[in-house]
Amino acid sequence: MGKSRNARRGQADAAVTEAVDGGIAELIPDRDRRRAWTLLIDGAPQSHVDLDDPGHLSFEYQRRLGHVIDLVAPPGRPIQAVHLGGGALTLARYVAATRPRSTQQVVERDAALVQLVRRELPWDANARVRVRSTDARAGLAKVPDGWADLVVADVFSGARTPAHLTSTEFLDDVRRVLRPDGFYTANLADGPPLAHLRGQIATAAARFTDLALVADPTVLRGRRFGNAVLVASDTPLPVPELTRRAASDPHPGRVEHGRALRDFTGGAQPVTDAAAVASPAPPASAFR
């Protein structure tokens, strides 16, 4: 089903389709950027990568995660980061480009996808990026205590976040891995009535002292299905700068923080392993 790089010589703009563990992966060339590609799994967009400019973040939610990466430490300072969910390694490439000499661990369960990305979209061999093909929570358990400045959760299976990555017990292990001033950030997807999103905020609030949420205002108002980026830490978050950056995006986002964010939960309770369920499936119209 797939086409190798050698088979595509002279066809630099040819799409690649290949079966991976999680479904059918497609690499679609970006007609506006010479060496940029979008990764889809079973038709759902997962990642966008520009091999010439790894500092370019095309997807709205990835730009917001990029803001968190920019603010976790002074500009250019190397960090230690854990990425739960790899996709095409867009965010690991971004860290390597904007924070040289950073050390990163990527946990991506889909080993066949990792091999496809490694072959078709190779990353800088000098980047300190280690990729483990295992379950996100199992991979997190192998990270030493207090190792990470940043943990990024962007895990989807069949366009849904697995249940075991939504609980207080999962966040207990995230906190174990983080340094005292480290940041946790997660890509969350939900639609009306936003029960999953409210529950995830309540869950994070049960484990971290400061939270912020970045999303399109229409998503926050429950008018459409979409992504929201949660940021959590036990140190005060740089909310004013995060707000400024989100507002200046091509698709401006709104930042909720403090009492407004607590009110947004509407009394939702923290999620435990015993009660956890996967995030809701997106409607068919979400990727049109």
C-alpha positions in Angstrom: 0.0 0.0 0.0 2.8 2.4 0.9 5.3 4.0 -1.5 8.9 4.2 -0.4 11.0 7.3 -0.7 13.0 5.6 -3.5 9.8 4.8 -5.4 8.9 8.5 -5.2 12.1 10.0 -6.6 11.1 12.7 -9.0 7.7 12.9 -7.3 8.5 15.0 -4.3 4.9 16.2 -4.0 3.4 12.7 -4.1 1.2 11.6 -1.1 2.2 8.5 0.9 -0.4 6.1 2.2 0.6 3.2 4.5 -1.1 1.0 7.0 0.2 1.5 10.6 -0.8 0.0 13.9 -3.5 2.7 14.5 -5.1 2.6 11.0 -4.3 4.1 7.7 -1.7 6.8 7.7 -1.5 9.4 5.0 1.3 12.0 4.4 -0.2 14.8 2.3 2.2 17.4 0.8 1.5 21.0 1.7 1.2 22.9 -1.7 2.2 26.2 -0.1 5.4 25.0 1.6 8.0 23.1 -0.4 8.9 20.4 2.2 5.9 20.4 4.5 3.5 17.5 5.1 0.3 16.8 7.0 -0.1 13.5 8.7 -3.6 12.0 8.8 -4.7 8.8 10.5 -7.9 7.3 9.2 -8.7 10.7 7.7 -8.2 12.7 11.0 -5.4 15.3 10.8 -2.7 14.5 13.4 0.4 16.6 12.6 1.9 19.1 10.3 5.7 19.2 9.7 7.8 21.6 7.7 11.2 19.9 7.3 12.8 23.2 6.2 11.3 25.2 9.1 10.6 23.0 12.2 9.8 26.2 14.0 6.7 26.6 11.9 3.5 25.4 13.6 0.6 25.2 11.3 -2.2 23.6 13.4 -4.0 25.9 15.7 -3.7 23.7 18.8 0.0 23.0 18.1 0.7 26.8 18.0 -0.9 27.0 21.4 1.3 24.2 22.7 4.2 26.0 21.1 3.4 29.1 23.2 3.7 26.9 26.4 7.0 25.5 25.2 8.2 29.1 24.6 7.2 30.1 28.1 8.3 27.2 30.2 11.9 28.6 30.4 13.8 31.7 29.3 14.1 31.9 25.4 16.6 29.5 24.0 17.4 27.7 27.2 17.6 23.9 26.8 14.9 21.9 28.6 14.1 18.3 29.3 10.7 17.4 27.8 8.5 14.3 27.7 6.0 14.0 24.8 3.2 11.6 25.3 2.0 11.0 21.8 4.4 11.6 18.9 2.6 11.7 15.6 5.1 13.2 13.2 7.2 14.6 16.1 6.1 18.2 15.3 6.5 19.5 18.8 9.8 17.6 19.5 11.2 19.2 16.3 10.0 22.6 17.5 11.7 22.2 20.9 14.9 21.1 19.2 14.8 24.1 16.8 13.9 26.7 19.4 15.8 25.3 22.3 19.0 23.6 21.0 20.6 21.0 23.2 17.3 20.1 24.8 16.9 16.5 25.8 13.5 14.9 24.9 11.7 11.6 25.3 8.8 10.9 23.0 6.4 8.1 23.8 4.5 6.9 20.7 2.7 3.6 20.9 2.3 3.1 17.2 5.7 1.6 16.2 4.8 1.3 12.5 3.9 5.0 12.5 7.3 5.9 14.1 9.0 3.9 11.3 7.0 5.7 8.6 7.9 9.1 10.0 11.5 8.2 10.6 11.7 7.1 6.9 9.7 9.8 5.2 10.1 12.8 7.5 13.5 12.2 9.2 14.4 14.6 12.0 17.8 16.1 12.8 20.1 13.3 13.7 21.9 15.7 16.2 18.7 16.4 18.1 18.6 14.7 21.5 15.3 12.9 20.9 14.6 9.4 22.1 11.5 7.7 20.8 9.9 4.8 22.7 7.2 2.7 21.1 5.0 1.9 24.1 1.8 3.0 25.8 1.9 6.6 27.0 1.3 5.8 30.7 3.8 2.9 30.7 6.4 5.1 29.0 5.8 7.8 31.6 6.3 5.4 34.4 9.9 4.8 33.2 10.9 8.5 33.4 12.9 9.3 36.5 11.4 11.4 39.3 11.8 15.2 38.8 13.4 14.8 35.4 11.2 17.0 33.2 10.7 20.7 32.8 7.7 19.9 30.6 5.3 17.1 29.9 3.1 17.4 26.8 0.1 15.1 26.4 -1.3 14.8 22.9 -2.5 11.2 22.7 -5.4 10.1 20.5 -6.5 6.6 19.5 -9.2 6.7 16.9 -9.4 10.5 17.4 -10.2 9.9 21.1 -7.9 10.3 24.2 -7.7 7.0 25.9 -9.5 6.8 29.3 -6.4 5.9 31.3 -4.8 9.2 30.3 -7.6 11.3 31.8 -7.4 10.5 35.5 -6.0 11.8 38.8 -3.8 8.7 39.0 -2.3 9.6 35.6 -1.6 13.1 36.8 0.0 11.8 39.9 2.7 10.2 37.7 2.9 13.4 35.6 3.7 15.4 38.8 6.2 12.8 39.9 8.1 13.2 36.6 8.0 17.1 36.7 10.4 19.3 38.5 8.8 21.5 41.1 8.5 24.4 38.7 7.7 22.3 35.6 4.7 22.6 33.3 2.1 20.1 32.2 0.2 20.8 29.0 -2.4 18.7 27.3 -4.3 18.9 24.0 -8.0 18.2 24.9 -10.8 17.7 22.4 -14.5 18.1 23.2 -17.8 19.5 22.0 -21.1 20.5 23.5 -22.0 20.1 26.3 -18.2 20.1 27.2 -18.6 17.5 30.0 -15.2 15.9 29.2 -13.4 19.3 29.1 -15.0 20.4 32.4 -14.0 17.1 34.0 -10.4 17.4 32.8 -10.1 20.8 34.3 -11.5 19.6 37.6 -9.0 16.6 37.5 -6.0 18.9 36.9 -7.2 21.3 39.6 -7.1 18.4 42.1 -3.4 17.9 41.4 -1.9 21.3 40.4 -2.1 24.7 42.1 -2.3 26.9 38.9 -4.2 26.2 35.7 -5.0 28.0 32.4 -7.0 26.9 29.4 -6.5 28.2 25.9 -9.2 27.7 23.2 -11.3 29.3 20.5 -14.1 31.2 22.2 -16.7 29.3 20.1 -15.4 26.0 21.6 -15.5 27.4 25.1 -19.1 28.5 24.6 -20.0 25.0 23.5 -20.9 26.0 20.0 -18.7 23.5 18.1 -16.3 20.6 18.6 -12.7 21.6 18.9 -9.4 21.6 20.7 -8.5 23.3 24.0 -5.0 23.4 25.5 -4.7 22.9 29.2 -1.6 24.2 31.1 -1.0 23.3 34.7 1.8 23.8 37.2 2.6 24.1 40.9 4.3 27.5 40.1 2.4 30.6 38.9 1.8 30.5 35.2 2.8 33.3 32.9 -0.9 34.1 32.1 -0.5 37.7 30.7 2.1 36.6 28.1 0.2 33.4 27.3 -2.9 35.6 26.8 -1.1 38.0 24.5 0.3 35.3 22.4 -3.0 33.4 22.1 -4.8 36.6 21.1 -2.3 37.3 18.3 -2.6 33.9 16.7 -4.1 33.8 13.1 -7.2 32.2 14.8 -7.2 34.1 18.2 -7.7 32.1 21.3 -9.0 33.0 24.7 -7.3 32.2 28.0 -9.3 31.3 31.0 -7.6 31.3 34.4 -8.4 31.7 38.1 -12.0 32.1 39.2 -13.4 32.2 35.6 -11.8 28.8 34.9 -13.1 27.3 38.2 -16.6 28.6 37.4 -16.3 27.0 33.9 -16.1 23.5 35.4 -19.7 23.9 36.6 -19.1 21.6 39.6 -17.5 18.8 37.6 -15.7 16.3 39.8 -12.1 14.9 39.3 -11.9 11.8 37.2 -10.3 8.7 38.7 -9.1 5.5 37.0 -12.2 3.7 38.2 -14.6 6.2 36.5 -12.5 7.3 33.5 -13.8 7.1 30.0 -12.2 8.1 26.7 -12.8 11.6 25.3 -15.8 11.9 23.0 -15.5 11.0 19.3 -15.5 14.0 17.0 -18.5 14.5 14.7 -18.1 13.5 11.1 -18.1 17.2 10.2 -15.0 18.0 12.4 -12.5 17.3 9.7 -14.3 18.6 6.6 
